[in-house]
């Protein structure tokens, strides 16, 4: 789940920052196709991270996760 968070933040914050400041970062006038490519890559990172998060959550809830085991025991009174 941590990997999905890193991927999401990379896309949402990192690529958003690059696309918003494209002219000053690359020191040239960014074309419309370049900005379209950066925006598409940003959205792709975000969608992949959400898919990965959903997959990891599903594995966790079904008990097929190898690294985390959750057991809830009821106390007898």
mmCIF file of the N, C-alpha and C atoms, coordinates in Angstrom:
data_MODEL
# 
_entry.id   MODEL 
# 
loop_
_atom_site.group_PDB 
_atom_site.id 
_atom_site.type_symbol 
_atom_site.label_atom_id 
_atom_site.label_alt_id 
_atom_site.label_comp_id 
_atom_site.label_asym_id 
_atom_site.label_entity_id 
_atom_site.label_seq_id 
_atom_site.pdbx_PDB_ins_code 
_atom_site.Cartn_x 
_atom_site.Cartn_y 
_atom_site.Cartn_z 
_atom_site.occupancy 
_atom_site.B_iso_or_equiv 
_atom_site.pdbx_formal_charge 
_atom_site.auth_seq_id 
_atom_site.auth_comp_id 
_atom_site.auth_asym_id 
_atom_site.auth_atom_id 
_atom_site.pdbx_PDB_model_num 
ATOM 1   N N  . UNK A 1 1  ? 0.810   -1.191  0.000   1.00 0.00 ? 1  UNK A N  1 
ATOM 2   C CA . UNK A 1 1  ? 0.000   0.000   0.000   1.00 0.00 ? 1  UNK A CA 1 
ATOM 3   C C  . UNK A 1 1  ? 0.857   1.260   0.000   1.00 0.00 ? 1  UNK A C  1 
ATOM 4   N N  . UNK A 1 2  ? 2.026   1.125   0.589   1.00 0.00 ? 2  UNK A N  1 
ATOM 5   C CA . UNK A 1 2  ? 2.934   2.270   0.604   1.00 0.00 ? 2  UNK A CA 1 
ATOM 6   C C  . UNK A 1 2  ? 3.405   2.637   -0.788  1.00 0.00 ? 2  UNK A C  1 
ATOM 7   N N  . UNK A 1 3  ? 3.618   1.614   -1.616  1.00 0.00 ? 3  UNK A N  1 
ATOM 8   C CA . UNK A 1 3  ? 4.062   1.872   -2.990  1.00 0.00 ? 3  UNK A CA 1 
ATOM 9   C C  . UNK A 1 3  ? 3.001   2.647   -3.762  1.00 0.00 ? 3  UNK A C  1 
ATOM 10  N N  . UNK A 1 4  ? 1.730   2.318   -3.531  1.00 0.00 ? 4  UNK A N  1 
ATOM 11  C CA . UNK A 1 4  ? 0.667   3.041   -4.241  1.00 0.00 ? 4  UNK A CA 1 
ATOM 12  C C  . UNK A 1 4  ? 0.632   4.503   -3.813  1.00 0.00 ? 4  UNK A C  1 
ATOM 13  N N  . UNK A 1 5  ? 0.916   4.771   -2.549  1.00 0.00 ? 5  UNK A N  1 
ATOM 14  C CA . UNK A 1 5  ? 0.965   6.156   -2.083  1.00 0.00 ? 5  UNK A CA 1 
ATOM 15  C C  . UNK A 1 5  ? 2.106   6.939   -2.702  1.00 0.00 ? 5  UNK A C  1 
ATOM 16  N N  . UNK A 1 6  ? 3.259   6.295   -2.820  1.00 0.00 ? 6  UNK A N  1 
ATOM 17  C CA . UNK A 1 6  ? 4.415   6.956   -3.438  1.00 0.00 ? 6  UNK A CA 1 
ATOM 18  C C  . UNK A 1 6  ? 4.142   7.242   -4.911  1.00 0.00 ? 6  UNK A C  1 
ATOM 19  N N  . UNK A 1 7  ? 3.574   6.270   -5.613  1.00 0.00 ? 7  UNK A N  1 
ATOM 20  C CA . UNK A 1 7  ? 3.250   6.458   -7.031  1.00 0.00 ? 7  UNK A CA 1 
ATOM 21  C C  . UNK A 1 7  ? 2.220   7.565   -7.195  1.00 0.00 ? 7  UNK A C  1 
ATOM 22  N N  . UNK A 1 8  ? 1.213   7.599   -6.329  1.00 0.00 ? 8  UNK A N  1 
ATOM 23  C CA . UNK A 1 8  ? 0.174   8.621   -6.420  1.00 0.00 ? 8  UNK A CA 1 
ATOM 24  C C  . UNK A 1 8  ? 0.769   10.013  -6.196  1.00 0.00 ? 8  UNK A C  1 
ATOM 25  N N  . UNK A 1 9  ? 1.597   10.149  -5.170  1.00 0.00 ? 9  UNK A N  1 
ATOM 26  C CA . UNK A 1 9  ? 2.185   11.460  -4.888  1.00 0.00 ? 9  UNK A CA 1 
ATOM 27  C C  . UNK A 1 9  ? 3.160   11.891  -5.967  1.00 0.00 ? 9  UNK A C  1 
ATOM 28  N N  . UNK A 1 10 ? 3.867   10.926  -6.553  1.00 0.00 ? 10 UNK A N  1 
ATOM 29  C CA . UNK A 1 10 ? 4.761   11.260  -7.658  1.00 0.00 ? 10 UNK A CA 1 
ATOM 30  C C  . UNK A 1 10 ? 3.967   11.834  -8.827  1.00 0.00 ? 10 UNK A C  1 
ATOM 31  N N  . UNK A 1 11 ? 2.853   11.192  -9.138  1.00 0.00 ? 11 UNK A N  1 
ATOM 32  C CA . UNK A 1 11 ? 2.025   11.686  -10.234 1.00 0.00 ? 11 UNK A CA 1 
ATOM 33  C C  . UNK A 1 11 ? 1.305   12.967  -9.896  1.00 0.00 ? 11 UNK A C  1 
ATOM 34  N N  . UNK A 1 12 ? 0.665   12.982  -8.721  1.00 0.00 ? 12 UNK A N  1 
ATOM 35  C CA . UNK A 1 12 ? -0.180  14.120  -8.363  1.00 0.00 ? 12 UNK A CA 1 
ATOM 36  C C  . UNK A 1 12 ? 0.624   15.377  -8.065  1.00 0.00 ? 12 UNK A C  1 
ATOM 37  N N  . UNK A 1 13 ? 1.713   15.239  -7.353  1.00 0.00 ? 13 UNK A N  1 
ATOM 38  C CA . UNK A 1 13 ? 2.481   16.426  -6.969  1.00 0.00 ? 13 UNK A CA 1 
ATOM 39  C C  . UNK A 1 13 ? 3.667   16.642  -7.899  1.00 0.00 ? 13 UNK A C  1 
ATOM 40  N N  . UNK A 1 14 ? 4.449   15.595  -8.142  1.00 0.00 ? 14 UNK A N  1 
ATOM 41  C CA . UNK A 1 14 ? 5.663   15.741  -8.923  1.00 0.00 ? 14 UNK A CA 1 
ATOM 42  C C  . UNK A 1 14 ? 5.413   16.145  -10.365 1.00 0.00 ? 14 UNK A C  1 
ATOM 43  N N  . UNK A 1 15 ? 4.610   15.377  -11.074 1.00 0.00 ? 15 UNK A N  1 
ATOM 44  C CA . UNK A 1 15 ? 4.366   15.687  -12.478 1.00 0.00 ? 15 UNK A CA 1 
ATOM 45  C C  . UNK A 1 15 ? 3.474   16.913  -12.651 1.00 0.00 ? 15 UNK A C  1 
ATOM 46  N N  . UNK A 1 16 ? 2.613   17.159  -11.696 1.00 0.00 ? 16 UNK A N  1 
ATOM 47  C CA . UNK A 1 16 ? 1.798   18.379  -11.735 1.00 0.00 ? 16 UNK A CA 1 
ATOM 48  C C  . UNK A 1 16 ? 2.701   19.611  -11.633 1.00 0.00 ? 16 UNK A C  1 
ATOM 49  N N  . UNK A 1 17 ? 3.679   19.537  -10.747 1.00 0.00 ? 17 UNK A N  1 
ATOM 50  C CA . UNK A 1 17 ? 4.622   20.647  -10.597 1.00 0.00 ? 17 UNK A CA 1 
ATOM 51  C C  . UNK A 1 17 ? 5.433   20.853  -11.875 1.00 0.00 ? 17 UNK A C  1 
ATOM 52  N N  . UNK A 1 18 ? 5.881   19.765  -12.466 1.00 0.00 ? 18 UNK A N  1 
ATOM 53  C CA . UNK A 1 18 ? 6.665   19.875  -13.697 1.00 0.00 ? 18 UNK A CA 1 
ATOM 54  C C  . UNK A 1 18 ? 5.824   20.455  -14.828 1.00 0.00 ? 18 UNK A C  1 
ATOM 55  N N  . UNK A 1 19 ? 4.584   19.991  -14.972 1.00 0.00 ? 19 UNK A N  1 
ATOM 56  C CA . UNK A 1 19 ? 3.757   20.504  -16.068 1.00 0.00 ? 19 UNK A CA 1 
ATOM 57  C C  . UNK A 1 19 ? 3.348   21.958  -15.854 1.00 0.00 ? 19 UNK A C  1 
ATOM 58  N N  . UNK A 1 20 ? 3.169   22.373  -14.607 1.00 0.00 ? 20 UNK A N  1 
ATOM 59  C CA . UNK A 1 20 ? 2.805   23.768  -14.343 1.00 0.00 ? 20 UNK A CA 1 
ATOM 60  C C  . UNK A 1 20 ? 3.992   24.712  -14.520 1.00 0.00 ? 20 UNK A C  1 
ATOM 61  N N  . UNK A 1 21 ? 5.197   24.223  -14.283 1.00 0.00 ? 21 UNK A N  1 
ATOM 62  C CA . UNK A 1 21 ? 6.398   25.055  -14.375 1.00 0.00 ? 21 UNK A CA 1 
ATOM 63  C C  . UNK A 1 21 ? 7.312   24.578  -15.499 1.00 0.00 ? 21 UNK A C  1 
ATOM 64  N N  . UNK A 1 22 ? 6.737   24.084  -16.556 1.00 0.00 ? 22 UNK A N  1 
ATOM 65  C CA . UNK A 1 22 ? 7.483   23.488  -17.656 1.00 0.00 ? 22 UNK A CA 1 
ATOM 66  C C  . UNK A 1 22 ? 8.463   24.476  -18.281 1.00 0.00 ? 22 UNK A C  1 
ATOM 67  N N  . UNK A 1 23 ? 8.028   25.690  -18.483 1.00 0.00 ? 23 UNK A N  1 
ATOM 68  C CA . UNK A 1 23 ? 8.883   26.684  -19.142 1.00 0.00 ? 23 UNK A CA 1 
ATOM 69  C C  . UNK A 1 23 ? 10.142  26.995  -18.330 1.00 0.00 ? 23 UNK A C  1 
ATOM 70  N N  . UNK A 1 24 ? 9.982   27.141  -17.024 1.00 0.00 ? 24 UNK A N  1 
ATOM 71  C CA . UNK A 1 24 ? 11.139  27.499  -16.207 1.00 0.00 ? 24 UNK A CA 1 
ATOM 72  C C  . UNK A 1 24 ? 12.027  26.291  -15.897 1.00 0.00 ? 24 UNK A C  1 
ATOM 73  N N  . UNK A 1 25 ? 11.478  25.108  -15.832 1.00 0.00 ? 25 UNK A N  1 
ATOM 74  C CA . UNK A 1 25 ? 12.293  23.923  -15.532 1.00 0.00 ? 25 UNK A CA 1 
ATOM 75  C C  . UNK A 1 25 ? 13.159  23.545  -16.725 1.00 0.00 ? 25 UNK A C  1 
ATOM 76  N N  . UNK A 1 26 ? 12.560  23.479  -17.908 1.00 0.00 ? 26 UNK A N  1 
ATOM 77  C CA . UNK A 1 26 ? 13.291  23.061  -19.101 1.00 0.00 ? 26 UNK A CA 1 
ATOM 78  C C  . UNK A 1 26 ? 13.917  24.229  -19.857 1.00 0.00 ? 26 UNK A C  1 
ATOM 79  N N  . UNK A 1 27 ? 13.678  25.453  -19.391 1.00 0.00 ? 27 UNK A N  1 
ATOM 80  C CA . UNK A 1 27 ? 14.226  26.687  -19.971 1.00 0.00 ? 27 UNK A CA 1 
ATOM 81  C C  . UNK A 1 27 ? 13.938  26.812  -21.464 1.00 0.00 ? 27 UNK A C  1 
ATOM 82  N N  . UNK A 1 28 ? 12.774  26.390  -21.853 1.00 0.00 ? 28 UNK A N  1 
ATOM 83  C CA . UNK A 1 28 ? 12.311  26.524  -23.231 1.00 0.00 ? 28 UNK A CA 1 
ATOM 84  C C  . UNK A 1 28 ? 10.789  26.576  -23.223 1.00 0.00 ? 28 UNK A C  1 
ATOM 85  N N  . UNK A 1 29 ? 10.223  27.048  -24.298 1.00 0.00 ? 29 UNK A N  1 
ATOM 86  C CA . UNK A 1 29 ? 8.763   27.111  -24.400 1.00 0.00 ? 29 UNK A CA 1 
ATOM 87  C C  . UNK A 1 29 ? 8.221   25.704  -24.634 1.00 0.00 ? 29 UNK A C  1 
ATOM 88  N N  . UNK A 1 30 ? 7.388   25.218  -23.719 1.00 0.00 ? 30 UNK A N  1 
ATOM 89  C CA . UNK A 1 30 ? 6.820   23.872  -23.841 1.00 0.00 ? 30 UNK A CA 1 
ATOM 90  C C  . UNK A 1 30 ? 5.665   23.898  -24.841 1.00 0.00 ? 30 UNK A C  1 
ATOM 91  N N  . UNK A 1 31 ? 5.640   22.902  -25.686 1.00 0.00 ? 31 UNK A N  1 
ATOM 92  C CA . UNK A 1 31 ? 4.577   22.826  -26.689 1.00 0.00 ? 31 UNK A CA 1 
ATOM 93  C C  . UNK A 1 31 ? 3.314   22.258  -26.074 1.00 0.00 ? 31 UNK A C  1 
ATOM 94  N N  . UNK A 1 32 ? 2.244   22.388  -26.803 1.00 0.00 ? 32 UNK A N  1 
ATOM 95  C CA . UNK A 1 32 ? 0.970   21.850  -26.344 1.00 0.00 ? 32 UNK A CA 1 
ATOM 96  C C  . UNK A 1 32 ? 1.034   20.330  -26.268 1.00 0.00 ? 32 UNK A C  1 
ATOM 97  N N  . UNK A 1 33 ? 1.761   19.697  -27.192 1.00 0.00 ? 33 UNK A N  1 
ATOM 98  C CA . UNK A 1 33 ? 1.893   18.246  -27.171 1.00 0.00 ? 33 UNK A CA 1 
ATOM 99  C C  . UNK A 1 33 ? 2.722   17.779  -25.974 1.00 0.00 ? 33 UNK A C  1 
ATOM 100 N N  . UNK A 1 34 ? 3.731   18.553  -25.612 1.00 0.00 ? 34 UNK A N  1 
ATOM 101 C CA . UNK A 1 34 ? 4.530   18.227  -24.435 1.00 0.00 ? 34 UNK A CA 1 
ATOM 102 C C  . UNK A 1 34 ? 3.722   18.301  -23.153 1.00 0.00 ? 34 UNK A C  1 
ATOM 103 N N  . UNK A 1 35 ? 2.923   19.352  -23.043 1.00 0.00 ? 35 UNK A N  1 
ATOM 104 C CA . UNK A 1 35 ? 2.058   19.481  -21.863 1.00 0.00 ? 35 UNK A CA 1 
ATOM 105 C C  . UNK A 1 35 ? 0.990   18.397  -21.840 1.00 0.00 ? 35 UNK A C  1 
ATOM 106 N N  . UNK A 1 36 ? 0.464   18.031  -23.014 1.00 0.00 ? 36 UNK A N  1 
ATOM 107 C CA . UNK A 1 36 ? -0.501  16.945  -23.094 1.00 0.00 ? 36 UNK A CA 1 
ATOM 108 C C  . UNK A 1 36 ? 0.131   15.632  -22.641 1.00 0.00 ? 36 UNK A C  1 
ATOM 109 N N  . UNK A 1 37 ? 1.386   15.387  -23.054 1.00 0.00 ? 37 UNK A N  1 
ATOM 110 C CA . UNK A 1 37 ? 2.093   14.177  -22.638 1.00 0.00 ? 37 UNK A CA 1 
ATOM 111 C C  . UNK A 1 37 ? 2.331   14.132  -21.143 1.00 0.00 ? 37 UNK A C  1 
ATOM 112 N N  . UNK A 1 38 ? 2.743   15.267  -20.561 1.00 0.00 ? 38 UNK A N  1 
ATOM 113 C CA . UNK A 1 38 ? 2.952   15.323  -19.112 1.00 0.00 ? 38 UNK A CA 1 
ATOM 114 C C  . UNK A 1 38 ? 1.648   15.109  -18.351 1.00 0.00 ? 38 UNK A C  1 
ATOM 115 N N  . UNK A 1 39 ? 0.568   15.710  -18.834 1.00 0.00 ? 39 UNK A N  1 
ATOM 116 C CA . UNK A 1 39 ? -0.729  15.545  -18.174 1.00 0.00 ? 39 UNK A CA 1 
ATOM 117 C C  . UNK A 1 39 ? -1.209  14.104  -18.267 1.00 0.00 ? 39 UNK A C  1 
ATOM 118 N N  . UNK A 1 40 ? -1.000  13.494  -19.424 1.00 0.00 ? 40 UNK A N  1 
ATOM 119 C CA . UNK A 1 40 ? -1.396  12.097  -19.590 1.00 0.00 ? 40 UNK A CA 1 
ATOM 120 C C  . UNK A 1 40 ? -0.588  11.182  -18.685 1.00 0.00 ? 40 UNK A C  1 
ATOM 121 N N  . UNK A 1 41 ? 0.713   11.441  -18.583 1.00 0.00 ? 41 UNK A N  1 
ATOM 122 C CA . UNK A 1 41 ? 1.572   10.649  -17.714 1.00 0.00 ? 41 UNK A CA 1 
ATOM 123 C C  . UNK A 1 41 ? 1.178   10.821  -16.249 1.00 0.00 ? 41 UNK A C  1 
ATOM 124 N N  . UNK A 1 42 ? 0.835   12.040  -15.876 1.00 0.00 ? 42 UNK A N  1 
ATOM 125 C CA . UNK A 1 42 ? 0.395   12.308  -14.498 1.00 0.00 ? 42 UNK A CA 1 
ATOM 126 C C  . UNK A 1 42 ? -0.865  11.519  -14.169 1.00 0.00 ? 42 UNK A C  1 
ATOM 127 N N  . UNK A 1 43 ? -1.849  11.578  -15.048 1.00 0.00 ? 43 UNK A N  1 
ATOM 128 C CA . UNK A 1 43 ? -3.096  10.848  -14.812 1.00 0.00 ? 43 UNK A CA 1 
ATOM 129 C C  . UNK A 1 43 ? -2.877  9.343   -14.819 1.00 0.00 ? 43 UNK A C  1 
ATOM 130 N N  . UNK A 1 44 ? -1.952  8.868   -15.647 1.00 0.00 ? 44 UNK A N  1 
ATOM 131 C CA . UNK A 1 44 ? -1.643  7.440   -15.685 1.00 0.00 ? 44 UNK A CA 1 
ATOM 132 C C  . UNK A 1 44 ? -1.044  6.982   -14.365 1.00 0.00 ? 44 UNK A C  1 
ATOM 133 N N  . UNK A 1 45 ? -0.111  7.768   -13.818 1.00 0.00 ? 45 UNK A N  1 
ATOM 134 C CA . UNK A 1 45 ? 0.465   7.435   -12.520 1.00 0.00 ? 45 UNK A CA 1 
ATOM 135 C C  . UNK A 1 45 ? -0.621  7.362   -11.453 1.00 0.00 ? 45 UNK A C  1 
ATOM 136 N N  . UNK A 1 46 ? -1.538  8.301   -11.468 1.00 0.00 ? 46 UNK A N  1 
ATOM 137 C CA . UNK A 1 46 ? -2.599  8.325   -10.466 1.00 0.00 ? 46 UNK A CA 1 
ATOM 138 C C  . UNK A 1 46 ? -3.525  7.116   -10.607 1.00 0.00 ? 46 UNK A C  1 
ATOM 139 N N  . UNK A 1 47 ? -3.875  6.758   -11.830 1.00 0.00 ? 47 UNK A N  1 
ATOM 140 C CA . UNK A 1 47 ? -4.771  5.609   -12.030 1.00 0.00 ? 47 UNK A CA 1 
ATOM 141 C C  . UNK A 1 47 ? -4.093  4.295   -11.664 1.00 0.00 ? 47 UNK A C  1 
ATOM 142 N N  . UNK A 1 48 ? -2.818  4.157   -12.001 1.00 0.00 ? 48 UNK A N  1 
ATOM 143 C CA . UNK A 1 48 ? -2.087  2.938   -11.641 1.00 0.00 ? 48 UNK A CA 1 
ATOM 144 C C  . UNK A 1 48 ? -1.996  2.801   -10.129 1.00 0.00 ? 48 UNK A C  1 
ATOM 145 N N  . UNK A 1 49 ? -1.746  3.912   -9.453  1.00 0.00 ? 49 UNK A N  1 
ATOM 146 C CA . UNK A 1 49 ? -1.631  3.845   -7.993  1.00 0.00 ? 49 UNK A CA 1 
ATOM 147 C C  . UNK A 1 49 ? -2.956  3.490   -7.345  1.00 0.00 ? 49 UNK A C  1 
ATOM 148 N N  . UNK A 1 50 ? -4.052  3.968   -7.869  1.00 0.00 ? 50 UNK A N  1 
ATOM 149 C CA . UNK A 1 50 ? -5.357  3.621   -7.307  1.00 0.00 ? 50 UNK A CA 1 
ATOM 150 C C  . UNK A 1 50 ? -5.672  2.155   -7.555  1.00 0.00 ? 50 UNK A C  1 
ATOM 151 N N  . UNK A 1 51 ? -5.322  1.647   -8.728  1.00 0.00 ? 51 UNK A N  1 
ATOM 152 C CA . UNK A 1 51 ? -5.510  0.212   -9.005  1.00 0.00 ? 51 UNK A CA 1 
ATOM 153 C C  . UNK A 1 51 ? -4.669  -0.636  -8.068  1.00 0.00 ? 51 UNK A C  1 
ATOM 154 N N  . UNK A 1 52 ? -3.423  -0.233  -7.843  1.00 0.00 ? 52 UNK A N  1 
ATOM 155 C CA . UNK A 1 52 ? -2.539  -0.966  -6.936  1.00 0.00 ? 52 UNK A CA 1 
ATOM 156 C C  . UNK A 1 52 ? -3.062  -0.919  -5.508  1.00 0.00 ? 52 UNK A C  1 
ATOM 157 N N  . UNK A 1 53 ? -3.577  0.223   -5.089  1.00 0.00 ? 53 UNK A N  1 
ATOM 158 C CA . UNK A 1 53 ? -4.146  0.344   -3.743  1.00 0.00 ? 53 UNK A CA 1 
ATOM 159 C C  . UNK A 1 53 ? -5.365  -0.557  -3.591  1.00 0.00 ? 53 UNK A C  1 
ATOM 160 N N  . UNK A 1 54 ? -6.245  -0.557  -4.592  1.00 0.00 ? 54 UNK A N  1 
ATOM 161 C CA . UNK A 1 54 ? -7.431  -1.419  -4.531  1.00 0.00 ? 54 UNK A CA 1 
ATOM 162 C C  . UNK A 1 54 ? -7.041  -2.886  -4.486  1.00 0.00 ? 54 UNK A C  1 
ATOM 163 N N  . UNK A 1 55 ? -6.047  -3.282  -5.270  1.00 0.00 ? 55 UNK A N  1 
ATOM 164 C CA . UNK A 1 55 ? -5.583  -4.665  -5.287  1.00 0.00 ? 55 UNK A CA 1 
ATOM 165 C C  . UNK A 1 55 ? -5.020  -5.067  -3.922  1.00 0.00 ? 55 UNK A C  1 
ATOM 166 N N  . UNK A 1 56 ? -4.175  -4.207  -3.339  1.00 0.00 ? 56 UNK A N  1 
ATOM 167 C CA . UNK A 1 56 ? -3.586  -4.513  -2.039  1.00 0.00 ? 56 UNK A CA 1 
ATOM 168 C C  . UNK A 1 56 ? -4.650  -4.569  -0.947  1.00 0.00 ? 56 UNK A C  1 
ATOM 169 N N  . UNK A 1 57 ? -5.624  -3.684  -1.007  1.00 0.00 ? 57 UNK A N  1 
ATOM 170 C CA . UNK A 1 57 ? -6.704  -3.698  -0.018  1.00 0.00 ? 57 UNK A CA 1 
ATOM 171 C C  . UNK A 1 57 ? -7.546  -4.954  -0.153  1.00 0.00 ? 57 UNK A C  1 
ATOM 172 N N  . UNK A 1 58 ? -7.840  -5.367  -1.363  1.00 0.00 ? 58 UNK A N  1 
ATOM 173 C CA . UNK A 1 58 ? -8.603  -6.592  -1.582  1.00 0.00 ? 58 UNK A CA 1 
ATOM 174 C C  . UNK A 1 58 ? -7.844  -7.805  -1.060  1.00 0.00 ? 58 UNK A C  1 
ATOM 175 N N  . UNK A 1 59 ? -6.538  -7.868  -1.318  1.00 0.00 ? 59 UNK A N  1 
ATOM 176 C CA . UNK A 1 59 ? -5.731  -8.983  -0.806  1.00 0.00 ? 59 UNK A CA 1 
ATOM 177 C C  . UNK A 1 59 ? -5.710  -8.977  0.720   1.00 0.00 ? 59 UNK A C  1 
ATOM 178 N N  . UNK A 1 60 ? -5.663  -7.803  1.317   1.00 0.00 ? 60 UNK A N  1 
ATOM 179 C CA . UNK A 1 60 ? -5.648  -7.692  2.769   1.00 0.00 ? 60 UNK A CA 1 
ATOM 180 C C  . UNK A 1 60 ? -6.960  -8.174  3.360   1.00 0.00 ? 60 UNK A C  1 
ATOM 181 N N  . UNK A 1 61 ? -8.075  -7.764  2.776   1.00 0.00 ? 61 UNK A N  1 
ATOM 182 C CA . UNK A 1 61 ? -9.381  -8.128  3.317   1.00 0.00 ? 61 UNK A CA 1 
ATOM 183 C C  . UNK A 1 61 ? -9.742  -9.590  3.095   1.00 0.00 ? 61 UNK A C  1 
ATOM 184 N N  . UNK A 1 62 ? -9.219  -10.203 2.051   1.00 0.00 ? 62 UNK A N  1 
ATOM 185 C CA . UNK A 1 62 ? -9.533  -11.610 1.794   1.00 0.00 ? 62 UNK A CA 1 
ATOM 186 C C  . UNK A 1 62 ? -8.581  -12.554 2.521   1.00 0.00 ? 62 UNK A C  1 
ATOM 187 N N  . UNK A 1 63 ? -7.564  -12.023 3.155   1.00 0.00 ? 63 UNK A N  1 
ATOM 188 C CA . UNK A 1 63 ? -6.642  -12.853 3.914   1.00 0.00 ? 63 UNK A CA 1 
ATOM 189 C C  . UNK A 1 63 ? -5.564  -13.492 3.071   1.00 0.00 ? 63 UNK A C  1 
ATOM 190 N N  . UNK A 1 64 ? -5.409  -13.093 1.829   1.00 0.00 ? 64 UNK A N  1 
ATOM 191 C CA . UNK A 1 64 ? -4.387  -13.659 0.956   1.00 0.00 ? 64 UNK A CA 1 
ATOM 192 C C  . UNK A 1 64 ? -3.105  -12.846 0.951   1.00 0.00 ? 64 UNK A C  1 
ATOM 193 N N  . UNK A 1 65 ? -2.940  -11.997 1.908   1.00 0.00 ? 65 UNK A N  1 
ATOM 194 C CA . UNK A 1 65 ? -1.767  -11.129 1.979   1.00 0.00 ? 65 UNK A CA 1 
ATOM 195 C C  . UNK A 1 65 ? -0.698  -11.850 2.788   1.00 0.00 ? 65 UNK A C  1 
ATOM 196 N N  . UNK A 1 66 ? 0.481   -11.969 2.265   1.00 0.00 ? 66 UNK A N  1 
ATOM 197 C CA . UNK A 1 66 ? 1.528   -12.765 2.906   1.00 0.00 ? 66 UNK A CA 1 
ATOM 198 C C  . UNK A 1 66 ? 2.184   -12.083 4.093   1.00 0.00 ? 66 UNK A C  1 
ATOM 199 N N  . UNK A 1 67 ? 2.176   -10.785 4.154   1.00 0.00 ? 67 UNK A N  1 
ATOM 200 C CA . UNK A 1 67 ? 2.971   -10.084 5.150   1.00 0.00 ? 67 UNK A CA 1 
ATOM 201 C C  . UNK A 1 67 ? 2.180   -9.576  6.352   1.00 0.00 ? 67 UNK A C  1 
ATOM 202 N N  . UNK A 1 68 ? 0.894   -9.430  6.217   1.00 0.00 ? 68 UNK A N  1 
ATOM 203 C CA . UNK A 1 68 ? 0.092   -8.884  7.312   1.00 0.00 ? 68 UNK A CA 1 
ATOM 204 C C  . UNK A 1 68 ? -0.999  -9.880  7.656   1.00 0.00 ? 68 UNK A C  1 
ATOM 205 N N  . UNK A 1 69 ? -1.141  -10.164 8.907   1.00 0.00 ? 69 UNK A N  1 
ATOM 206 C CA . UNK A 1 69 ? -2.187  -11.065 9.357   1.00 0.00 ? 69 UNK A CA 1 
ATOM 207 C C  . UNK A 1 69 ? -2.959  -10.370 10.475  1.00 0.00 ? 69 UNK A C  1 
ATOM 208 N N  . UNK A 1 70 ? -4.248  -10.277 10.310  1.00 0.00 ? 70 UNK A N  1 
ATOM 209 C CA . UNK A 1 70 ? -5.095  -9.635  11.311  1.00 0.00 ? 70 UNK A CA 1 
ATOM 210 C C  . UNK A 1 70 ? -6.047  -10.683 11.867  1.00 0.00 ? 70 UNK A C  1 
ATOM 211 N N  . UNK A 1 71 ? -6.042  -10.817 13.189  1.00 0.00 ? 71 UNK A N  1 
ATOM 212 C CA . UNK A 1 71 ? -6.955  -11.743 13.840  1.00 0.00 ? 71 UNK A CA 1 
ATOM 213 C C  . UNK A 1 71 ? -7.741  -10.987 14.892  1.00 0.00 ? 71 UNK A C  1 
ATOM 214 N N  . UNK A 1 72 ? -9.031  -11.185 14.892  1.00 0.00 ? 72 UNK A N  1 
ATOM 215 C CA . UNK A 1 72 ? -9.889  -10.550 15.891  1.00 0.00 ? 72 UNK A CA 1 
ATOM 216 C C  . UNK A 1 72 ? -10.477 -11.675 16.729  1.00 0.00 ? 72 UNK A C  1 
ATOM 217 N N  . UNK A 1 73 ? -10.193 -11.623 18.016  1.00 0.00 ? 73 UNK A N  1 
ATOM 218 C CA . UNK A 1 73 ? -10.699 -12.639 18.926  1.00 0.00 ? 73 UNK A CA 1 
ATOM 219 C C  . UNK A 1 73 ? -11.665 -12.006 19.900  1.00 0.00 ? 73 UNK A C  1 
ATOM 220 N N  . UNK A 1 74 ? -12.717 -12.704 20.143  1.00 0.00 ? 74 UNK A N  1 
ATOM 221 C CA . UNK A 1 74 ? -13.730 -12.228 21.078  1.00 0.00 ? 74 UNK A CA 1 
ATOM 222 C C  . UNK A 1 74 ? -13.451 -12.824 22.449  1.00 0.00 ? 74 UNK A C  1 
ATOM 223 N N  . UNK A 1 75 ? -13.466 -11.986 23.467  1.00 0.00 ? 75 UNK A N  1 
ATOM 224 C CA . UNK A 1 75 ? -13.229 -12.468 24.813  1.00 0.00 ? 75 UNK A CA 1 
ATOM 225 C C  . UNK A 1 75 ? -14.483 -13.106 25.381  1.00 0.00 ? 75 UNK A C  1 
ATOM 226 N N  . UNK A 1 76 ? -14.308 -14.205 26.064  1.00 0.00 ? 76 UNK A N  1 
ATOM 227 C CA . UNK A 1 76 ? -15.446 -14.867 26.722  1.00 0.00 ? 76 UNK A CA 1 
ATOM 228 C C  . UNK A 1 76 ? -15.634 -14.253 28.096  1.00 0.00 ? 76 UNK A C  1 
ATOM 229 N N  . UNK A 1 77 ? -16.859 -13.873 28.389  1.00 0.00 ? 77 UNK A N  1 
ATOM 230 C CA . UNK A 1 77 ? -17.152 -13.269 29.701  1.00 0.00 ? 77 UNK A CA 1 
ATOM 231 C C  . UNK A 1 77 ? -17.672 -14.288 30.659  1.00 0.00 ? 77 UNK A C  1 
# 
